[in-house]
Amino acid sequence: DQPYKAGIMMGFEQTADGGLLFGYGQRYAKYDMTGREIFNRRLPMGYADYSHGLDAAQNGHIFLRVSAADHRRLDGKRVHTVRDVIAEVDQDGRVVDEFRLFEILDPYRDNVIKALDQGAVCLNIDASQAGKTLSADELAAMDKNDRFGDIAGVGAGRNWAHVNSVDYDPTDDSIIISSRHQSAIIKIGRDKKVKWILSAPEGWKGDFAKKVLQPVDQNGKALKCEDSKCEGGFDWTWTQHTAWRVDSKSSGDVIYVSAFDNGDARGMEQPALADEKFTRGVMYKIDQKKMTVEQVYEVGRKEGHAYYSPVTGLARYMDDKDSFVVYYSTSGLSGPSGGMKGPIKPHPYLAEYKFGSADPAVLMRFENTMGYQAWPFDVQKAFNPQK
C-alpha cells in the first residue's frame, strides 16, 4: 500500500497533542513525530479533492477544505465543484456539518477573477498565459460552452473561490476562510451567514456589501478608499493564503488576523511592469462590533519583487518568540509572469521577524526547490505532549 502517491500532501498542522495532521487527494491523516500512524481516512462520502488547508478545532473536530463530488446547479447541470466546500468531521470521521460556499457567498462575483494573471493560477502554473487576464465575454462563454473543472471562472463547477485555508473561531462558533479568487478573508457563522468580509468593496452586492469591513487608522478614523486602493498605507490582501485568527492577541469583539498576501491582481489589475509585483506578510486588527479593520503590521513590501510569490505561502504569528514567520514559497517560480527572465529557478525564503520589526532576525534561502508551506513546530509538544 502506497497511500502517499494518491496526491500532494498539503496543509500540515501540529495538533494540541503534538501530532501532525494533513491531507492529500481523497484522504486526510494524522501521524505522530516518530512516523506512527494515528489514522488515515478517506474523505467522507459525497466529498472529494482535499487540498490546501484544514483545521484541528479546539473541540476535537476537523474542518476540511474539500469539494462537492456531485452538485446539481440551479440550471440543472450536475457538476463537481472546485475548492469551495468546508466539511466538519468529528473525532471518528463522521460529518457533523458543512459549509457549501457556493450557496453562502456569491459565486458570480468576477472582479478578481478578471484581474488574475492566468499564467499563475494556483496549482496551474502556465508560463504561456503570463500576464493574460479573462474578459467578461470569455467568462460568459464558459456557461455557453459548458466549460467546467479546475479553471478560473465563476459559478459552481469552476475555480471561483479557491479557498486555501480555514480556521475555526470557538468564541462565536464561526470559521474564517481565505478565498484566493475573491481576494477576500471571510468570517462565516454556524448559521451559514457571513459575519464580515475583509476585502476591497468592489463587486460585493446587497447584504454582502454591508458586511465589508471599513479600513481605519490607529485612531479609528475611517480611511478614504477608491478603486481598490486606500490612503494611509492600508492595503487589502490579494490572492492571499493562510488567514488565521491570532488567538493570543484577540479578546472579545476585537480579533487579530494574519495573512500571506501573495499580491497578484493587487488593486484589481495587473501592473504595467511585472516586476512591480510584491508579496507581504500582514496582520490586521478587526473590531467585529464596529465592523472596522486596521492594518497593524506588514513585512515584504520593502523586499519587493525579489520575494514575490505568485502562489502558495504562509504567514504565522508565533507566541513563544513574539515573532512573525513568513514563508515566501515561490519567489523565482513565476518566470515571465513575474517579470523573471531566463530559466525558472524557484528559491523560497523562510523569514522570522521580531514582531514589529521590518527586517528579519532569521532568513533562510532555499535553492532550486519549493514547498507549499513551511513553519516551525514545537519539539517539546511533539515528544512530551503531556507538558
N, C-alpha and C positions, 0 to 999 in steps of 0.2 A: 504494500500500500504506500503510495507516494502522494499524500494529500496536498503538500505544498505546491505541487505542479499545477494545481487547479486554478491558480490565479495569483496576482501580485498581492503580497501581504501589505496592508495599509492600516493606518490609524492606531498604532500601538499606544497603549495606555497602561501605566502601572497602577494597579488597584490598591485598595487600602491594606490588603494583606500581603503586599509585596509582589504579587504575581503580574504577569504580562498578558493583557487582553488585546486581541487584534482580530482582523477578519481578512478574508481573501475569497474572491469569486463567489461561490454559493455556500460558504461556510464562515463560521466565526469560532474562535478558540481561546483557551486560556492555558498558559503554561507557567510553571514556576521558573526561577532563575537558574535552576540546575537542568532544565530541559524536560522535567517531568510533566506529562500531560495531565491537566486537571479536567478539561473537557474539550471536545472538538465536535461541533454540531453543524448539521446542515441548517440553512435558513428555514424558517417555518414555511409551511405550505402557503402558496399564494404570493410569496415574495421572491425576488431574485436580485442578483448583481450587487452584492455588498461591495462598497469601495469607499475610500477616503476617510470616514470617521465613524466613531461610536463613543458612547459614554457609559461608564460604570457609575450608576447613580448611588446616592447615599442610602437609598432604601434597598439596595441589592439588585435592583433591576438593571437591565442593559438597554440602551437606546441605540438602535442600529440604523445606519443610513442605507436604505435599500431602494427597490423599485417595485411597482405593482406588476406582477407577472402577466395579468390578463385584465385589462381595464376597458370597459365599454364607454366611449366618449358620448357626449350629448348628440353628436351627429350619427351615432350608431356604429361607428368604426371601432373595432377591437384592436387595442394596441398594447405593447409592452412599454411601460413608462420608463423615464430615464432620470435617475438620481433625484427623485422628488417625493420620497416616502420615508417617514421615520417609524420604525416598528419598535414597540416597547415589549420586552420579554422579561419574565420573572426568573428566579434563580434556577428553575428547572427547564427554561427554554420555552415556556408557554407564552403565547401572545396575550397581553393584557390590555393593550391599547395601540392605536396607530394614528399618525398624523399624515393625512393624504394632502400634500401641499398644493396639488393642482386643484383641489376643492377649497382650500383655505385661503390661498393667495390668488393673484391674477396671473395666470399662465400666459396671457397675451400682452403683458407689458413688454414692449420691444425696444425701449430706449437704449439699454445697454447692449442687447443682442446686436443691434445695428451698428454699434460702435466697436465691437470686438475685433481684434486682429485675428483674422481667420487662419493665419499661419501659426497661431499659438493658442489654440483652444485646448484646455487642459486634457491630457491623455490623448490628444490628437494633434501632435506637432507636425506641421506640413509646411516646409520652407517655401514651396512653390506658391503658397497662398499668402506669403508675408505681406503685411500692410493692407491687404484687401479687407473690405467690410461688406456687410449684407445690406441690400436696399430693401425698401418696403415691397417692391414688386417681386423680388426674389423670395421674400418671406411668404407672400401671398401665393406664389407658385407652388410652394410646398404642399399646401392644402389641396390645391387644384390637382396636383400630380400624385397625391397620396404618398408623399415622401416622409417616412418616419424612421426612427432609430437614433443612434448616438450622433446627432448632428445639431449644431446650434440653430435653434428655431423657436417658435412659440407654439403653445398648446401641448396638452398631454400627448406623450408619444415622441417628444423631441427633447433636446437638452436645453430647456428653457430656464431651469432653476440652477442646476449643477450645485447642489448642496454638498459642501465638503467638510462641515463639522456640525456637531450637535452637542449641547451642554445643558444638563438638567439643573434647574434652579429650585431647590427644595423649599425656599422661603415662600414661594407663591405657587408651587406645583406647576412650573412652566418649563419650556425649553427655549434655548437661544440657538438659532441656526445661522450659518453663514451660507448665503446663496451667491455663488460666483457670478452667474449670468444675470443677476439682478443688481450686482454690486451693492448688496444690502445685508445688514445684520438685523435679524428679526426675532422678537420675542413672542411666543405663542402660548396661550394658556391651555389648561386641561379641557376647557370648553371649546377648544379649536378656534378661539377668537384671537386676533392679533392685538397684542398689548402695546407694542411700539415698533417703529421701523427706523433704523439708523441708516440713512441713505439720502442721496440727492432727491429732492421732491419731484423732479420731472417724471411724468408718466404715472404717478400714483393717483388713482381716481376715487371719487366717492368717499366711503368710510376709511379707505386706506390712506388717503391724503391727510385725514385728521390724525392719523397715528404716526406721521413722520415727525421725528424729534427736531426741535428748534435749536440750532447751534447758538451758544452763548460764550462770552468771555469769562475770565475767572471771577468777575464781579456779578455775574448773572445777567449781564446786558446782552440783548439779542444782537447777533451779528448779521450784517446785510449779506444776503446770498443771491446770486443771479447767474443763470445759465450754468448751473452745476459748479459754481465757484464761489468761495466765501472770502470775506475780509478777515483780518486778524490772524492769518496763518492757519486757520482751521481748514481741514480737508476731510472729506468722507473717504471710505475705503473703496478701492476699485479692483474688481475681480479678486477679492481677498480670500484668505484661508484662515482657519483656526480662530474663530470668535468665541472667546471663553470668558466667563464671569470670574473676576479676581475675588475670591471669597474673603481673603484676609483684609482687603481694603473696603469691602462693601458692608453697608449697615442700613437697615430699614429700607426706605424708598430710594436711597442713593446707592447705586452699584457702579463698579468699575468693570470695564470690558477691555480685554486685549485682543489685538488682531494683527495678522500679517497682510499688509496692504500691498498686493503684487504690483498694482499700478497700471495695468493695461486699461485702455479706454478711459483714462483719467480725464475728468471734465466732460464725459460723454463724447470723446473724439479721439482720433489718432493724431499725434503731434506732427508738425511739419517735418521734423527730423526725428528719426527713430531713436537716436542717442539722447533725446530729451527725456526718455522714459526712466523712471527710478522706482525703487521699492522701499517700503517703510515697515518698521515695527511700530505700532501705535497703541496708546491706551486712552480710553475715554471715560469720563465721569458722567453718568446718566442719572438725572433726577426723574424717577418714574412717575412722581406725582405732578411735578411741574411740566413734564414732557420736554425737558431740555437736555442738551448734550454739550459737554465741554471737552475739548481735546487737551489732555494734561501732559502728554509726553509722546515724543516721537524720536526715532533714530532711523538712519538710512538715507534721508534726503541729502545730507551732506556728502555721503559716499557717492551718490549719483548713479550714473548709468553702469559703472563698473560692477555694482552689486545687483543690478536689475535682474529680477527673477520672474519671467513671464508666467510660470505656472508653479504650483505646489508651494511648500514652505511652512514656516511655523514661527510664532512669537508667543512667549510664555513668561509670565512673572514667576520668579522663584522666591518663595517665602524665606527659606533658610538663609539666603545670602542677600536679601533685598536687592535682587538683580533682575535684569530683563534679558532673556535668552532669545536670540533671533537666528534662525537658520535660513540664509539666503540660498535656497536649494538649487536653483537652476541658473545662476549667473553664468553667462557664456553659452548657455544652451540655445538661446534664441536665434543665433545666426543672423541672417538678413532681416528677420522680423524685429530684432532688437538693435539693428544698426551694426551688427558684427560682420566683419569681412574675413574671408578665408575659411579653413575647416572649423567646424563647430567643436569646441573643446570645453565642455562644462567644467566649472571649477567652483563648487559651492563654498560659502563662507559660513562658519559657525562662530557667532559672536556672543559674548556675555558682557552686558553693560551694568555698571553700578547704577541702580535706579536713579534717574535724573541726569546722568552724565551723557554727553553727546559722543564720547569716544569709548570704544570697547576696552574693558580691562583684560579680556581674553579674546584672542582672534585666531582661528584656525582656517586654513585654506586647503581644500582637497582637489587634487588634480585629476582630470580626465575620468571623473566619476560623477555620480549623482545619487540622491536618495530622496524619497518623498518628504520625509521629515527627520529631524534629529533633536534630541532633548536629553538632559541629564536624568538619571534615575537614582533612586535612593537605595544604596547598597545595604545600609543598616536595616531598612524596612524589608528588603528582599530576603535577607537571610536570618533576620530576627524579627519577624512580623509582630510578635507579642510586645515589642518595645516601640 
